[in-house]
């Protein structure tokens, strides 16, 4: 069963999809699918931080 943090991450990823390149989206999605949600979230936050500079 999925935890609420996983569900929250998928919502965040879906919401930020227009701001990501196709490759960035695929990479982060792939990490999360493999079960490494923590690192995928970290990567997503890093990309978002770079875009706001």
N, CA, C and O atoms as a CHARMM CRD file, in Angstrom:
* protein
*
  212
    1    1 UNK  N      0.83600  -1.18600   0.00000 PROA 1      0.00000
    2    1 UNK  CA     0.00000   0.00000   0.00000 PROA 1      0.00000
    3    1 UNK  C      0.87900   1.24600   0.00000 PROA 1      0.00000
    4    1 UNK  O      1.92300   1.28000   0.65100 PROA 1      0.00000
    5    2 UNK  N      0.45400   2.25400  -0.72400 PROA 2      0.00000
    6    2 UNK  CA     1.23300   3.48500  -0.82900 PROA 2      0.00000
    7    2 UNK  C      1.07500   4.32800   0.42500 PROA 2      0.00000
    8    2 UNK  O     -0.00800   4.41600   1.00300 PROA 2      0.00000
    9    3 UNK  N      2.15900   4.93600   0.82900 PROA 3      0.00000
   10    3 UNK  CA     2.08000   5.84300   1.97700 PROA 3      0.00000
   11    3 UNK  C      1.63200   7.21800   1.49600 PROA 3      0.00000
   12    3 UNK  O      1.66900   7.51000   0.30100 PROA 3      0.00000
   13    4 UNK  N      1.21700   8.04600   2.42100 PROA 4      0.00000
   14    4 UNK  CA     0.73800   9.37700   2.04900 PROA 4      0.00000
   15    4 UNK  C      1.86500  10.23600   1.49600 PROA 4      0.00000
   16    4 UNK  O      1.61900  11.12800   0.68400 PROA 4      0.00000
   17    5 UNK  N      3.09700   9.98300   1.92200 PROA 5      0.00000
   18    5 UNK  CA     4.21500  10.75400   1.37400 PROA 5      0.00000
   19    5 UNK  C      4.43700  10.41500  -0.09400 PROA 5      0.00000
   20    5 UNK  O      4.78100  11.28900  -0.89000 PROA 5      0.00000
   21    6 UNK  N      4.24200   9.15500  -0.45400 PROA 6      0.00000
   22    6 UNK  CA     4.37400   8.75700  -1.86000 PROA 6      0.00000
   23    6 UNK  C      3.30100   9.42300  -2.71100 PROA 6      0.00000
   24    6 UNK  O      3.58800   9.93200  -3.79500 PROA 6      0.00000
   25    7 UNK  N      2.08000   9.41900  -2.22500 PROA 7      0.00000
   26    7 UNK  CA     0.97300  10.03000  -2.95600 PROA 7      0.00000
   27    7 UNK  C      1.22500  11.53000  -3.10400 PROA 7      0.00000
   28    7 UNK  O      0.98500  12.10200  -4.16700 PROA 7      0.00000
   29    8 UNK  N      1.70000  12.15100  -2.05700 PROA 8      0.00000
   30    8 UNK  CA     2.00200  13.58100  -2.09900 PROA 8      0.00000
   31    8 UNK  C      3.08900  13.85700  -3.12600 PROA 8      0.00000
   32    8 UNK  O      3.00200  14.83100  -3.87300 PROA 8      0.00000
   33    9 UNK  N      4.10500  13.01500  -3.17000 PROA 9      0.00000
   34    9 UNK  CA     5.18100  13.20600  -4.13900 PROA 9      0.00000
   35    9 UNK  C      4.65300  13.12600  -5.56000 PROA 9      0.00000
   36    9 UNK  O      4.99400  13.96400  -6.39400 PROA 9      0.00000
   37   10 UNK  N      3.82000  12.12200  -5.84900 PROA 10     0.00000
   38   10 UNK  CA     3.29000  11.96400  -7.20700 PROA 10     0.00000
   39   10 UNK  C      2.46400  13.18300  -7.61400 PROA 10     0.00000
   40   10 UNK  O      2.48900  13.59900  -8.77200 PROA 10     0.00000
   41   11 UNK  N      1.73600  13.74800  -6.65900 PROA 11     0.00000
   42   11 UNK  CA     0.96600  14.96600  -6.95900 PROA 11     0.00000
   43   11 UNK  C      1.90000  16.13300  -7.25800 PROA 11     0.00000
   44   11 UNK  O      1.65600  16.91100  -8.18000 PROA 11     0.00000
   45   12 UNK  N      2.96200  16.25000  -6.47900 PROA 12     0.00000
   46   12 UNK  CA     3.95000  17.32000  -6.70900 PROA 12     0.00000
   47   12 UNK  C      4.59000  17.17100  -8.08700 PROA 12     0.00000
   48   12 UNK  O      4.74800  18.14600  -8.82100 PROA 12     0.00000
   49   13 UNK  N      4.94900  15.95300  -8.42000 PROA 13     0.00000
   50   13 UNK  CA     5.59300  15.69700  -9.71000 PROA 13     0.00000
   51   13 UNK  C      4.64800  16.03300 -10.85900 PROA 13     0.00000
   52   13 UNK  O      5.05100  16.65800 -11.84000 PROA 13     0.00000
   53   14 UNK  N      3.41200  15.62300 -10.73600 PROA 14     0.00000
   54   14 UNK  CA     2.42200  15.90200 -11.78100 PROA 14     0.00000
   55   14 UNK  C      2.20300  17.40800 -11.93300 PROA 14     0.00000
   56   14 UNK  O      2.07300  17.90600 -13.05100 PROA 14     0.00000
   57   15 UNK  N      2.16100  18.12600 -10.82200 PROA 15     0.00000
   58   15 UNK  CA     1.93900  19.56800 -10.86200 PROA 15     0.00000
   59   15 UNK  C      3.12500  20.31500 -11.46500 PROA 15     0.00000
   60   15 UNK  O      2.94200  21.35600 -12.09700 PROA 15     0.00000
   61   16 UNK  N      4.33000  19.80100 -11.27900 PROA 16     0.00000
   62   16 UNK  CA     5.51600  20.49500 -11.76500 PROA 16     0.00000
   63   16 UNK  C      5.94400  20.02900 -13.15200 PROA 16     0.00000
   64   16 UNK  O      6.96100  20.48900 -13.67100 PROA 16     0.00000
   65   17 UNK  N      5.18900  19.13100 -13.75100 PROA 17     0.00000
   66   17 UNK  CA     5.55900  18.59300 -15.06300 PROA 17     0.00000
   67   17 UNK  C      5.74200  19.67000 -16.13800 PROA 17     0.00000
   68   17 UNK  O      6.69700  19.57900 -16.91000 PROA 17     0.00000
   69   18 UNK  N      4.87200  20.68500 -16.22500 PROA 18     0.00000
   70   18 UNK  CA     5.07000  21.70700 -17.26700 PROA 18     0.00000
   71   18 UNK  C      6.40000  22.47400 -17.14100 PROA 18     0.00000
   72   18 UNK  O      6.89900  23.01600 -18.12700 PROA 18     0.00000
   73   19 UNK  N      6.96300  22.51500 -15.93700 PROA 19     0.00000
   74   19 UNK  CA     8.20600  23.26000 -15.71400 PROA 19     0.00000
   75   19 UNK  C      9.45000  22.41800 -15.99200 PROA 19     0.00000
   76   19 UNK  O     10.55800  22.95100 -16.04200 PROA 19     0.00000
   77   20 UNK  N      9.27600  21.11000 -16.17100 PROA 20     0.00000
   78   20 UNK  CA    10.41100  20.20600 -16.35500 PROA 20     0.00000
   79   20 UNK  C     10.59100  19.86100 -17.82700 PROA 20     0.00000
   80   20 UNK  O      9.63900  19.83900 -18.60600 PROA 20     0.00000
   81   21 UNK  N     11.84200  19.59200 -18.17800 PROA 21     0.00000
   82   21 UNK  CA    12.07400  19.06200 -19.51700 PROA 21     0.00000
   83   21 UNK  C     11.61300  17.60700 -19.52300 PROA 21     0.00000
   84   21 UNK  O     11.40200  17.00200 -18.47200 PROA 21     0.00000
   85   22 UNK  N     11.46400  17.07000 -20.70700 PROA 22     0.00000
   86   22 UNK  CA    11.01200  15.68300 -20.84000 PROA 22     0.00000
   87   22 UNK  C     11.98200  14.73300 -20.13500 PROA 22     0.00000
   88   22 UNK  O     11.56400  13.79200 -19.46100 PROA 22     0.00000
   89   23 UNK  N     13.26400  14.99000 -20.29600 PROA 23     0.00000
   90   23 UNK  CA    14.26800  14.10900 -19.69600 PROA 23     0.00000
   91   23 UNK  C     14.26700  14.21500 -18.17400 PROA 23     0.00000
   92   23 UNK  O     14.39000  13.20100 -17.48500 PROA 23     0.00000
   93   24 UNK  N     14.13100  15.42700 -17.64200 PROA 24     0.00000
   94   24 UNK  CA    14.08100  15.59900 -16.19200 PROA 24     0.00000
   95   24 UNK  C     12.88800  14.84300 -15.61300 PROA 24     0.00000
   96   24 UNK  O     13.01000  14.14800 -14.60400 PROA 24     0.00000
   97   25 UNK  N     11.73600  14.98800 -16.26400 PROA 25     0.00000
   98   25 UNK  CA    10.52900  14.31000 -15.78900 PROA 25     0.00000
   99   25 UNK  C     10.72200  12.79600 -15.80000 PROA 25     0.00000
  100   25 UNK  O     10.38300  12.11500 -14.83200 PROA 25     0.00000
  101   26 UNK  N     11.26200  12.27800 -16.89000 PROA 26     0.00000
  102   26 UNK  CA    11.46300  10.82800 -16.99700 PROA 26     0.00000
  103   26 UNK  C     12.43600  10.30900 -15.94400 PROA 26     0.00000
  104   26 UNK  O     12.22600   9.24100 -15.36900 PROA 26     0.00000
  105   27 UNK  N     13.49500  11.06400 -15.69400 PROA 27     0.00000
  106   27 UNK  CA    14.50400  10.63800 -14.72100 PROA 27     0.00000
  107   27 UNK  C     13.90700  10.57600 -13.31700 PROA 27     0.00000
  108   27 UNK  O     14.07500   9.58600 -12.60600 PROA 27     0.00000
  109   28 UNK  N     13.21600  11.63200 -12.93000 PROA 28     0.00000
  110   28 UNK  CA    12.64600  11.67400 -11.57700 PROA 28     0.00000
  111   28 UNK  C     11.54900  10.63000 -11.42000 PROA 28     0.00000
  112   28 UNK  O     11.45500   9.97400 -10.38300 PROA 28     0.00000
  113   29 UNK  N     10.72600  10.47500 -12.44100 PROA 29     0.00000
  114   29 UNK  CA     9.67500   9.46900 -12.40000 PROA 29     0.00000
  115   29 UNK  C     10.28300   8.07500 -12.27400 PROA 29     0.00000
  116   29 UNK  O      9.79200   7.24600 -11.50700 PROA 29     0.00000
  117   30 UNK  N     11.34500   7.81900 -13.02400 PROA 30     0.00000
  118   30 UNK  CA    12.01400   6.52000 -12.97100 PROA 30     0.00000
  119   30 UNK  C     12.57900   6.21000 -11.59700 PROA 30     0.00000
  120   30 UNK  O     12.49500   5.07700 -11.12400 PROA 30     0.00000
  121   31 UNK  N     13.15400   7.22100 -10.95800 PROA 31     0.00000
  122   31 UNK  CA    13.67300   7.02000  -9.60500 PROA 31     0.00000
  123   31 UNK  C     12.55300   6.63500  -8.65200 PROA 31     0.00000
  124   31 UNK  O     12.70200   5.72800  -7.83300 PROA 31     0.00000
  125   32 UNK  N     11.43500   7.33000  -8.76600 PROA 32     0.00000
  126   32 UNK  CA    10.31700   7.07600  -7.86500 PROA 32     0.00000
  127   32 UNK  C      9.70200   5.69800  -8.11300 PROA 32     0.00000
  128   32 UNK  O      9.33500   5.00100  -7.16800 PROA 32     0.00000
  129   33 UNK  N      9.59000   5.31300  -9.36600 PROA 33     0.00000
  130   33 UNK  CA     9.01500   4.00400  -9.69700 PROA 33     0.00000
  131   33 UNK  C      9.87900   2.88000  -9.13900 PROA 33     0.00000
  132   33 UNK  O      9.36200   1.84800  -8.71100 PROA 33     0.00000
  133   34 UNK  N     11.18000   3.08000  -9.14400 PROA 34     0.00000
  134   34 UNK  CA    12.09700   2.06500  -8.61000 PROA 34     0.00000
  135   34 UNK  C     12.06000   1.99800  -7.08100 PROA 34     0.00000
  136   34 UNK  O     12.66300   1.10800  -6.48000 PROA 34     0.00000
  137   35 UNK  N     11.34900   2.94100  -6.45500 PROA 35     0.00000
  138   35 UNK  CA    11.21000   2.90600  -5.00100 PROA 35     0.00000
  139   35 UNK  C     12.06300   3.90800  -4.27100 PROA 35     0.00000
  140   35 UNK  O     12.06800   3.93800  -3.04100 PROA 35     0.00000
  141   36 UNK  N     12.78100   4.72700  -5.00000 PROA 36     0.00000
  142   36 UNK  CA    13.67000   5.70000  -4.38100 PROA 36     0.00000
  143   36 UNK  C     12.99700   7.07700  -4.35000 PROA 36     0.00000
  144   36 UNK  O     13.50600   8.04400  -4.91500 PROA 36     0.00000
  145   37 UNK  N     11.84200   7.14300  -3.67800 PROA 37     0.00000
  146   37 UNK  CA    11.03300   8.35900  -3.66500 PROA 37     0.00000
  147   37 UNK  C     11.76900   9.50300  -2.96900 PROA 37     0.00000
  148   37 UNK  O     11.66100  10.65800  -3.38300 PROA 37     0.00000
  149   38 UNK  N     12.50300   9.18700  -1.93100 PROA 38     0.00000
  150   38 UNK  CA    13.23100  10.22700  -1.19800 PROA 38     0.00000
  151   38 UNK  C     14.22000  10.95500  -2.10900 PROA 38     0.00000
  152   38 UNK  O     14.27200  12.18500  -2.12200 PROA 38     0.00000
  153   39 UNK  N     14.98700  10.20400  -2.85200 PROA 39     0.00000
  154   39 UNK  CA    15.97300  10.80800  -3.75900 PROA 39     0.00000
  155   39 UNK  C     15.29200  11.50700  -4.94300 PROA 39     0.00000
  156   39 UNK  O     15.78100  12.53000  -5.42300 PROA 39     0.00000
  157   40 UNK  N     14.18600  10.96600  -5.40600 PROA 40     0.00000
  158   40 UNK  CA    13.44200  11.60400  -6.49700 PROA 40     0.00000
  159   40 UNK  C     12.91600  12.96400  -6.04200 PROA 40     0.00000
  160   40 UNK  O     12.98100  13.94300  -6.78500 PROA 40     0.00000
  161   41 UNK  N     12.40000  13.01400  -4.82600 PROA 41     0.00000
  162   41 UNK  CA    11.89700  14.28600  -4.28400 PROA 41     0.00000
  163   41 UNK  C     13.04600  15.29200  -4.14500 PROA 41     0.00000
  164   41 UNK  O     12.88700  16.47900  -4.42800 PROA 41     0.00000
  165   42 UNK  N     14.18000  14.79900  -3.71400 PROA 42     0.00000
  166   42 UNK  CA    15.34800  15.66300  -3.56900 PROA 42     0.00000
  167   42 UNK  C     15.77200  16.24000  -4.92300 PROA 42     0.00000
  168   42 UNK  O     16.11500  17.41900  -5.02200 PROA 42     0.00000
  169   43 UNK  N     15.74700  15.40800  -5.95200 PROA 43     0.00000
  170   43 UNK  CA    16.09300  15.86600  -7.28900 PROA 43     0.00000
  171   43 UNK  C     15.10100  16.88700  -7.81300 PROA 43     0.00000
  172   43 UNK  O     15.48700  17.87300  -8.44000 PROA 43     0.00000
  173   44 UNK  N     13.82400  16.65000  -7.55800 PROA 44     0.00000
  174   44 UNK  CA    12.78600  17.58300  -7.99000 PROA 44     0.00000
  175   44 UNK  C     12.96300  18.93500  -7.29900 PROA 44     0.00000
  176   44 UNK  O     12.83800  19.98100  -7.93600 PROA 44     0.00000
  177   45 UNK  N     13.24900  18.91400  -6.01900 PROA 45     0.00000
  178   45 UNK  CA    13.46700  20.16200  -5.28200 PROA 45     0.00000
  179   45 UNK  C     14.69800  20.89600  -5.79700 PROA 45     0.00000
  180   45 UNK  O     14.70200  22.12500  -5.87200 PROA 45     0.00000
  181   46 UNK  N     15.72800  20.16300  -6.14500 PROA 46     0.00000
  182   46 UNK  CA    16.94400  20.77200  -6.67800 PROA 46     0.00000
  183   46 UNK  C     16.66200  21.47800  -8.00100 PROA 46     0.00000
  184   46 UNK  O     17.12700  22.59600  -8.22200 PROA 46     0.00000
  185   47 UNK  N     15.90900  20.83200  -8.86900 PROA 47     0.00000
  186   47 UNK  CA    15.56300  21.43200 -10.16300 PROA 47     0.00000
  187   47 UNK  C     14.72200  22.69100  -9.94900 PROA 47     0.00000
  188   47 UNK  O     14.95200  23.71200 -10.59700 PROA 47     0.00000
  189   48 UNK  N     13.75500  22.61700  -9.04600 PROA 48     0.00000
  190   48 UNK  CA    12.90900  23.77100  -8.78200 PROA 48     0.00000
  191   48 UNK  C     13.70000  24.92800  -8.20800 PROA 48     0.00000
  192   48 UNK  O     13.44200  26.08600  -8.53400 PROA 48     0.00000
  193   49 UNK  N     14.66100  24.62000  -7.35500 PROA 49     0.00000
  194   49 UNK  CA    15.51600  25.66700  -6.78000 PROA 49     0.00000
  195   49 UNK  C     16.34300  26.35400  -7.86400 PROA 49     0.00000
  196   49 UNK  O     16.49100  27.57600  -7.84500 PROA 49     0.00000
  197   50 UNK  N     16.87800  25.59400  -8.79800 PROA 50     0.00000
  198   50 UNK  CA    17.67400  26.15700  -9.87900 PROA 50     0.00000
  199   50 UNK  C     16.83800  27.06700 -10.78700 PROA 50     0.00000
  200   50 UNK  O     17.33300  28.07500 -11.29100 PROA 50     0.00000
  201   51 UNK  N     15.58900  26.70700 -10.98700 PROA 51     0.00000
  202   51 UNK  CA    14.72500  27.49700 -11.86000 PROA 51     0.00000
  203   51 UNK  C     14.33000  28.83800 -11.23900 PROA 51     0.00000
  204   51 UNK  O     14.03300  29.79900 -11.94900 PROA 51     0.00000
  205   52 UNK  N     14.33200  28.88900  -9.91700 PROA 52     0.00000
  206   52 UNK  CA    13.92300  30.12500  -9.23900 PROA 52     0.00000
  207   52 UNK  C     15.05200  31.10500  -9.03000 PROA 52     0.00000
  208   52 UNK  O     14.82800  32.19600  -8.50700 PROA 52     0.00000
  209   53 UNK  N     16.24700  30.75100  -9.42000 PROA 53     0.00000
  210   53 UNK  CA    17.39200  31.65700  -9.25400 PROA 53     0.00000
  211   53 UNK  C     17.44300  32.66500 -10.32400 PROA 53     0.00000
  212   53 UNK  O     18.34200  33.50600 -10.33700 PROA 53     0.00000
